[in-house]
Amino acid sequence: MSENPTDKCEACEVCELLKALEAAGRGSRDRSMEADARVRYRRHMREAHRQEVPLPL
């Protein structure tokens, strides 16, 4: 199994918040909230951490 690129960003509060929003959307079956959080997370990783996160399969 390959290394998860998000593991390197454990201390970032924004990353934690966006991943929590994604999980909350998934838990409440709010697909729009889940997708929005995922898009915002990928954008944040690209802009703040200069790291590209692959799209989920």
N, CA, C and O atoms as CSV, one atom per row, in Angstrom:
chain,resi,resn,atom,element,x,y,z
A,1,MET,N,N,0.846,-1.180,0.000
A,1,MET,CA,C,0.000,0.000,0.000
A,1,MET,C,C,0.885,1.234,0.000
A,1,MET,O,O,1.869,1.289,0.738
A,2,SER,N,N,0.551,2.216,-0.811
A,2,SER,CA,C,1.386,3.403,-0.920
A,2,SER,C,C,1.137,4.351,0.246
A,2,SER,O,O,0.107,4.288,0.917
A,3,GLU,N,N,2.105,5.224,0.465
A,3,GLU,CA,C,1.999,6.202,1.539
A,3,GLU,C,C,0.928,7.231,1.205
A,3,GLU,O,O,0.863,7.723,0.078
A,4,ASN,N,N,0.101,7.551,2.172
A,4,ASN,CA,C,-0.948,8.546,1.980
A,4,ASN,C,C,-0.313,9.928,2.030
A,4,ASN,O,O,0.325,10.256,3.031
A,5,PRO,N,N,-0.459,10.760,0.989
A,5,PRO,CA,C,0.184,12.075,0.976
A,5,PRO,C,C,-0.344,13.002,2.051
A,5,PRO,O,O,0.315,13.988,2.380
A,6,THR,N,N,-1.502,12.723,2.607
A,6,THR,CA,C,-2.064,13.591,3.636
A,6,THR,C,C,-1.479,13.303,5.004
A,6,THR,O,O,-1.693,14.085,5.930
A,7,ASP,N,N,-0.743,12.202,5.169
A,7,ASP,CA,C,-0.151,11.872,6.455
A,7,ASP,C,C,0.904,12.884,6.893
A,7,ASP,O,O,1.152,13.038,8.089
A,8,LYS,N,N,1.515,13.562,5.959
A,8,LYS,CA,C,2.569,14.520,6.259
A,8,LYS,C,C,2.009,15.811,6.857
A,8,LYS,O,O,2.769,16.623,7.386
A,9,CYS,N,N,0.724,16.006,6.783
A,9,CYS,CA,C,0.104,17.267,7.181
A,9,CYS,C,C,-0.708,17.092,8.457
A,9,CYS,O,O,-1.864,17.511,8.515
A,10,GLU,N,N,-0.127,16.485,9.468
A,10,GLU,CA,C,-0.864,16.184,10.683
A,10,GLU,C,C,-1.100,17.404,11.559
A,10,GLU,O,O,-2.098,17.445,12.279
A,11,ALA,N,N,-0.224,18.398,11.525
A,11,ALA,CA,C,-0.304,19.521,12.442
A,11,ALA,C,C,-1.141,20.683,11.913
A,11,ALA,O,O,-1.383,21.638,12.651
A,12,CYS,N,N,-1.577,20.634,10.692
A,12,CYS,CA,C,-2.292,21.759,10.082
A,12,CYS,C,C,-3.761,21.742,10.508
A,12,CYS,O,O,-4.475,20.769,10.264
A,13,GLU,N,N,-4.200,22.817,11.140
A,13,GLU,CA,C,-5.580,22.919,11.620
A,13,GLU,C,C,-6.583,22.952,10.478
A,13,GLU,O,O,-7.677,22.399,10.592
A,14,VAL,N,N,-6.216,23.592,9.389
A,14,VAL,CA,C,-7.126,23.677,8.239
A,14,VAL,C,C,-7.350,22.288,7.647
A,14,VAL,O,O,-8.477,21.929,7.306
A,15,CYS,N,N,-6.283,21.515,7.528
A,15,CYS,CA,C,-6.410,20.146,7.016
A,15,CYS,C,C,-7.338,19.330,7.911
A,15,CYS,O,O,-8.225,18.627,7.426
A,16,GLU,N,N,-7.125,19.430,9.218
A,16,GLU,CA,C,-7.952,18.676,10.159
A,16,GLU,C,C,-9.420,19.079,10.056
A,16,GLU,O,O,-10.302,18.221,10.077
A,17,LEU,N,N,-9.682,20.372,9.947
A,17,LEU,CA,C,-11.052,20.854,9.833
A,17,LEU,C,C,-11.718,20.351,8.557
A,17,LEU,O,O,-12.862,19.898,8.590
A,18,LEU,N,N,-11.014,20.429,7.446
A,18,LEU,CA,C,-11.596,20.001,6.177
A,18,LEU,C,C,-11.830,18.498,6.139
A,18,LEU,O,O,-12.833,18.045,5.587
A,19,LYS,N,N,-10.918,17.713,6.720
A,19,LYS,CA,C,-11.130,16.270,6.781
A,19,LYS,C,C,-12.309,15.937,7.706
A,19,LYS,O,O,-13.055,14.994,7.445
A,20,ALA,N,N,-12.477,16.715,8.789
A,20,ALA,CA,C,-13.616,16.504,9.685
A,20,ALA,C,C,-14.929,16.840,8.974
A,20,ALA,O,O,-15.929,16.144,9.151
A,21,LEU,N,N,-14.925,17.902,8.174
A,21,LEU,CA,C,-16.127,18.258,7.403
A,21,LEU,C,C,-16.469,17.169,6.391
A,21,LEU,O,O,-17.638,16.838,6.190
A,22,GLU,N,N,-15.452,16.624,5.765
A,22,GLU,CA,C,-15.680,15.533,4.812
A,22,GLU,C,C,-16.293,14.326,5.524
A,22,GLU,O,O,-17.245,13.724,5.028
A,23,ALA,N,N,-15.745,13.980,6.679
A,23,ALA,CA,C,-16.264,12.844,7.444
A,23,ALA,C,C,-17.688,13.113,7.933
A,23,ALA,O,O,-18.523,12.208,7.936
A,24,ALA,N,N,-17.966,14.340,8.342
A,24,ALA,CA,C,-19.316,14.682,8.794
A,24,ALA,C,C,-20.314,14.569,7.644
A,24,ALA,O,O,-21.426,14.076,7.830
A,25,GLY,N,N,-19.923,15.019,6.475
A,25,GLY,CA,C,-20.781,14.885,5.303
A,25,GLY,C,C,-21.039,13.440,4.948
A,25,GLY,O,O,-22.160,13.065,4.601
A,26,ARG,N,N,-19.999,12.629,5.034
A,26,ARG,CA,C,-20.144,11.204,4.760
A,26,ARG,C,C,-21.054,10.553,5.799
A,26,ARG,O,O,-21.902,9.728,5.461
A,27,GLY,N,N,-20.870,10.933,7.074
A,27,GLY,CA,C,-21.668,10.364,8.153
A,27,GLY,C,C,-23.140,10.728,8.071
A,27,GLY,O,O,-24.007,9.926,8.416
A,28,SER,N,N,-23.420,11.945,7.610
A,28,SER,CA,C,-24.814,12.385,7.509
A,28,SER,C,C,-25.393,12.136,6.119
A,28,SER,O,O,-26.522,12.527,5.820
A,29,ARG,N,N,-24.596,11.474,5.273
A,29,ARG,CA,C,-24.977,11.166,3.885
A,29,ARG,C,C,-25.296,12.426,3.072
A,29,ARG,O,O,-26.155,12.420,2.190
A,30,ASP,N,N,-24.578,13.501,3.397
A,30,ASP,CA,C,-24.694,14.755,2.656
A,30,ASP,C,C,-23.551,14.769,1.643
A,30,ASP,O,O,-22.461,15.267,1.923
A,31,ARG,N,N,-23.819,14.217,0.474
A,31,ARG,CA,C,-22.782,14.072,-0.550
A,31,ARG,C,C,-22.237,15.417,-1.025
A,31,ARG,O,O,-21.066,15.510,-1.394
A,32,SER,N,N,-23.057,16.444,-1.019
A,32,SER,CA,C,-22.598,17.764,-1.427
A,32,SER,C,C,-21.568,18.307,-0.445
A,32,SER,O,O,-20.533,18.835,-0.851
A,33,MET,N,N,-21.851,18.178,0.841
A,33,MET,CA,C,-20.917,18.633,1.868
A,33,MET,C,C,-19.615,17.845,1.795
A,33,MET,O,O,-18.530,18.412,1.918
A,34,GLU,N,N,-19.728,16.558,1.599
A,34,GLU,CA,C,-18.550,15.694,1.497
A,34,GLU,C,C,-17.678,16.089,0.309
A,34,GLU,O,O,-16.461,16.217,0.441
A,35,ALA,N,N,-18.295,16.280,-0.834
A,35,ALA,CA,C,-17.548,16.643,-2.044
A,35,ALA,C,C,-16.938,18.032,-1.931
A,35,ALA,O,O,-15.796,18.243,-2.337
A,36,ASP,N,N,-17.693,18.982,-1.380
A,36,ASP,CA,C,-17.165,20.340,-1.199
A,36,ASP,C,C,-15.933,20.343,-0.299
A,36,ASP,O,O,-14.938,21.004,-0.597
A,37,ALA,N,N,-16.007,19.599,0.800
A,37,ALA,CA,C,-14.869,19.530,1.724
A,37,ALA,C,C,-13.667,18.895,1.041
A,37,ALA,O,O,-12.534,19.330,1.250
A,38,ARG,N,N,-13.900,17.871,0.227
A,38,ARG,CA,C,-12.807,17.198,-0.476
A,38,ARG,C,C,-12.139,18.152,-1.468
A,38,ARG,O,O,-10.913,18.192,-1.567
A,39,VAL,N,N,-12.949,18.917,-2.199
A,39,VAL,CA,C,-12.401,19.881,-3.164
A,39,VAL,C,C,-11.611,20.959,-2.444
A,39,VAL,O,O,-10.516,21.321,-2.876
A,40,ARG,N,N,-12.155,21.474,-1.355
A,40,ARG,CA,C,-11.461,22.518,-0.595
A,40,ARG,C,C,-10.163,21.979,0.008
A,40,ARG,O,O,-9.164,22.695,0.072
A,41,TYR,N,N,-10.179,20.725,0.447
A,41,TYR,CA,C,-8.979,20.101,1.005
A,41,TYR,C,C,-7.895,19.967,-0.059
A,41,TYR,O,O,-6.735,20.301,0.184
A,42,ARG,N,N,-8.274,19.481,-1.235
A,42,ARG,CA,C,-7.287,19.327,-2.308
A,42,ARG,C,C,-6.706,20.684,-2.707
A,42,ARG,O,O,-5.506,20.795,-2.958
A,43,ARG,N,N,-7.549,21.711,-2.766
A,43,ARG,CA,C,-7.083,23.061,-3.108
A,43,ARG,C,C,-6.140,23.585,-2.024
A,43,ARG,O,O,-5.102,24.170,-2.332
A,44,HIS,N,N,-6.501,23.376,-0.766
A,44,HIS,CA,C,-5.656,23.812,0.343
A,44,HIS,C,C,-4.295,23.116,0.292
A,44,HIS,O,O,-3.260,23.760,0.463
A,45,MET,N,N,-4.296,21.804,0.057
A,45,MET,CA,C,-3.037,21.071,-0.010
A,45,MET,C,C,-2.151,21.608,-1.137
A,45,MET,O,O,-0.940,21.746,-0.967
A,46,ARG,N,N,-2.753,21.908,-2.277
A,46,ARG,CA,C,-1.992,22.414,-3.420
A,46,ARG,C,C,-1.414,23.794,-3.114
A,46,ARG,O,O,-0.245,24.059,-3.392
A,47,GLU,N,N,-2.236,24.668,-2.543
A,47,GLU,CA,C,-1.799,26.057,-2.341
A,47,GLU,C,C,-0.928,26.238,-1.100
A,47,GLU,O,O,0.088,26.930,-1.160
A,48,ALA,N,N,-1.302,25.635,0.009
A,48,ALA,CA,C,-0.584,25.862,1.265
A,48,ALA,C,C,0.607,24.937,1.459
A,48,ALA,O,O,1.621,25.335,2.033
A,49,HIS,N,N,0.486,23.702,0.981
A,49,HIS,CA,C,1.529,22.711,1.240
A,49,HIS,C,C,2.293,22.296,-0.013
A,49,HIS,O,O,3.209,21.477,0.055
A,50,ARG,N,N,1.914,22.860,-1.149
A,50,ARG,CA,C,2.582,22.553,-2.426
A,50,ARG,C,C,2.633,21.051,-2.685
A,50,ARG,O,O,3.659,20.503,-3.086
A,51,GLN,N,N,1.499,20.406,-2.445
A,51,GLN,CA,C,1.422,18.956,-2.602
A,51,GLN,C,C,0.124,18.607,-3.299
A,51,GLN,O,O,-0.941,19.109,-2.941
A,52,GLU,N,N,0.221,17.754,-4.285
A,52,GLU,CA,C,-0.960,17.332,-5.051
A,52,GLU,C,C,-1.523,16.060,-4.435
A,52,GLU,O,O,-0.794,15.091,-4.221
A,53,VAL,N,N,-2.818,16.065,-4.152
A,53,VAL,CA,C,-3.505,14.893,-3.597
A,53,VAL,C,C,-4.251,14.214,-4.746
A,53,VAL,O,O,-5.029,14.862,-5.447
A,54,PRO,N,N,-4.023,12.931,-4.941
A,54,PRO,CA,C,-4.713,12.235,-6.048
A,54,PRO,C,C,-6.217,12.161,-5.818
A,54,PRO,O,O,-6.686,12.125,-4.680
A,55,LEU,N,N,-6.949,12.140,-6.900
A,55,LEU,CA,C,-8.404,11.995,-6.820
A,55,LEU,C,C,-8.747,10.605,-6.295
A,55,LEU,O,O,-8.054,9.636,-6.603
A,56,PRO,N,N,-9.819,10.506,-5.499
A,56,PRO,CA,C,-10.212,9.172,-5.010
A,56,PRO,C,C,-10.713,8.310,-6.167
A,56,PRO,O,O,-11.296,8.813,-7.127
A,57,LEU,N,N,-10.478,7.024,-6.059
A,57,LEU,CA,C,-10.903,6.097,-7.110
A,57,LEU,C,C,-12.279,5.589,-6.859
A,57,LEU,O,O,-12.798,4.796,-7.646
